[in-house]
Amino acid sequence: WNRNNPFTGGVPSLCSFKVGRREREFQMQPQPADAASLEAAYRATVYMPPATPLAVETVNGRPWVHVHSLADDAGWDAFFAAVEAQLPAIRGSQGLVIDLRGANGSSLNATSRGYGLANRIWTPEFTVSRQPEAGSITYRATPANRQWFVDTLGRMQADPRFVQESSAVIDQTQAIVAAFDSALAANQATFTMPGRPSVPDTGAANPVAGPVVVLVDAGCSGGCLDTLDLLTRLPNVRLAGSTTAEDTIFIEPTVLRLPSNYAELTYGHKAWTTRQRGNDAPYTPTQGLAYAGDAADETAVRAWVASLFQ
């Protein structure tokens, strides 16, 4: 894999560069960087989530809902209990901030966590008709893919809390396994499952009286983007901060490190071919809502967010 790579023997000590019409020689002096220095430099330029990623606090007179992780072990029971206990303030006319900076959404249940927060703040009756159409998904019909869904279904059924709160997801996963069986029996390379159709407006009133700012950055990925697909369709919600991560329509991929250790091979189990958000399309705050300051200066970030409510 290093064939014809001129730098395998080290960086040359002297290089010639053409500047204007003249060639000049430049001494190359590589400066080694240790892992600790690289980590420190990175942390100095981006928002770093706190040790407790889920919390509700009051900042500049309004609720600030921290969701800096969508991982299963982030402490959702205590967090949702705190949200429910403070709903009158969260829904107040002063407005609120939902902070999704750094919310890595790679967990299998990440999207359901984000939707769970939205449903608690706005109620399921209000959000259901504003959810984006699920669309159809095309699956690659292989025994290994089928086994992945069988294993996932087993974990769902073994979790009493998941059984209680997400029975529809279990039913859907059972239907997917059955579709795998049919496709494999028929020697089909792929099969397509229709998505949930859109729901007509229920007429439920919006329980949130004030404006909502959803704060994002490049750390918002995966299920965080799915959550934004819903939040950005709700009334009086503005997206602020910096451009999010982007994701492919090839979802729940397998990632394997190549033998060279230089790169990874990623391949999907299924493709969300009719997703309303395009392939590799991030969310970018509009002009006036894009933060241009120091991402690591939390005092400045909070002052800037407060100005958005004026």
Residue pairs with C-beta under 8 A, 6 or more apart in sequence:
1 260
1 262
2 8
11 28
11 30
12 28
13 27
13 28
14 25
14 26
14 27
14 28
15 25
15 26
15 28
16 23
16 24
16 25
16 26
17 23
17 24
17 26
18 24
43 296
44 296
45 295
45 296
46 217
46 218
46 219
46 295
46 296
47 101
47 102
47 217
47 219
47 295
47 296
47 298
47 301
48 102
48 296
49 68
49 69
49 101
49 102
49 219
50 66
50 68
52 75
53 66
53 67
53 68
53 69
53 74
53 75
53 102
54 66
54 67
54 68
54 69
54 74
54 75
54 76
54 78
54 79
55 66
55 79
55 82
56 63
56 64
56 65
56 66
56 79
56 82
56 83
56 86
56 90
57 63
57 64
57 66
58 64
58 89
59 97
59 302
59 305
59 306
60 302
60 305
60 306
61 94
62 92
62 94
62 95
62 96
62 97
62 210
62 309
63 86
63 89
63 90
63 92
63 96
63 97
64 96
64 97
64 99
65 83
65 90
65 96
65 97
65 98
65 99
65 117
65 121
66 99
67 98
67 99
67 100
67 103
67 114
67 117
68 99
68 100
68 101
68 102
68 103
68 219
69 102
69 103
69 104
70 103
70 104
70 105
70 107
70 109
70 110
70 111
70 113
70 114
70 222
70 223
70 224
70 227
71 104
71 107
71 110
72 107
72 108
72 109
74 113
76 113
76 116
80 116
80 117
80 120
83 90
83 117
83 120
83 121
84 120
87 120
87 121
90 96
90 121
90 208
91 121
91 207
91 208
91 209
91 210
92 209
92 210
93 209
93 210
94 210
94 309
95 210
95 211
95 212
95 213
95 309
96 208
96 210
96 212
96 213
97 212
97 213
97 214
97 215
97 305
98 117
98 212
98 213
98 214
98 215
98 231
99 215
100 214
100 215
100 216
100 220
100 224
100 227
100 228
101 215
101 216
101 217
101 219
101 220
101 241
102 217
102 219
102 220
103 114
103 219
103 220
103 221
103 224
103 227
104 110
104 219
104 221
104 222
104 224
105 111
105 114
105 220
105 221
105 222
105 223
105 224
105 225
105 226
105 227
106 221
106 222
106 223
107 113
107 222
107 223
108 152
108 252
109 223
110 222
110 223
110 224
110 226
111 223
111 226
111 227
112 166
112 169
112 223
113 223
114 223
114 224
114 226
114 227
114 230
114 231
115 127
115 131
115 226
115 227
115 230
117 227
118 127
118 227
118 230
118 231
118 234
119 127
121 207
121 208
122 206
122 207
122 208
122 234
123 204
123 207
125 202
125 204
126 202
126 204
126 205
126 206
126 207
127 230
127 234
128 199
128 202
129 198
129 199
129 200
129 201
129 202
130 230
130 233
130 234
131 198
131 199
131 229
131 230
131 233
132 229
132 230
132 233
132 276
132 277
133 195
133 196
133 197
133 198
133 274
133 276
134 195
134 196
134 197
135 195
135 272
135 273
135 274
135 275
135 276
136 192
136 193
136 194
136 195
136 273
136 274
137 192
137 193
137 195
137 251
137 270
137 271
137 272
137 273
138 190
138 191
138 192
138 270
138 271
138 273
139 145
139 176
139 179
139 180
139 183
139 190
139 191
139 192
139 193
139 269
139 270
140 189
140 190
140 268
140 269
140 270
141 180
141 183
141 184
141 188
141 189
141 190
141 191
142 184
143 184
145 180
145 269
145 270
146 177
146 180
146 181
146 184
148 269
149 173
149 176
149 177
149 180
150 177
152 173
153 170
153 173
153 174
153 177
156 162
156 163
156 166
156 169
156 170
156 173
157 163
157 170
162 169
162 170
163 170
175 193
176 193
179 191
179 193
180 191
182 191
183 190
183 191
192 273
195 274
206 234
206 235
206 236
208 234
208 236
210 236
211 236
211 237
211 238
211 309
212 231
212 234
212 236
212 237
212 238
213 237
213 238
213 240
213 305
213 308
213 309
214 228
214 231
214 232
214 237
214 238
214 239
214 240
215 240
215 241
215 301
215 305
216 224
216 228
216 239
216 240
216 241
216 242
216 244
216 283
216 285
217 241
217 242
217 243
217 244
217 295
218 242
218 243
218 244
218 245
219 245
220 228
220 244
220 245
220 283
221 244
221 245
221 247
222 245
222 247
224 244
224 245
225 244
225 245
225 246
225 247
225 277
225 282
225 283
228 239
228 244
228 283
229 276
229 277
231 237
231 239
232 239
232 283
238 289
238 308
239 283
239 285
239 286
239 289
240 285
240 289
240 290
240 291
240 305
240 308
241 285
241 289
241 290
241 291
242 285
242 290
242 291
242 295
243 282
243 283
243 284
243 285
244 282
244 283
244 284
245 282
246 280
246 281
246 282
247 280
248 268
248 279
248 280
249 271
249 272
249 273
249 275
249 279
250 267
250 268
250 270
250 271
250 272
251 268
251 269
251 270
251 271
251 272
252 268
252 269
252 270
253 266
253 267
253 268
253 269
254 266
254 267
254 268
254 269
255 264
255 265
255 266
256 264
256 265
256 266
257 264
257 265
258 264
258 265
284 290
285 291
289 308
291 301
291 304
293 300
293 301
293 304
294 300
295 301
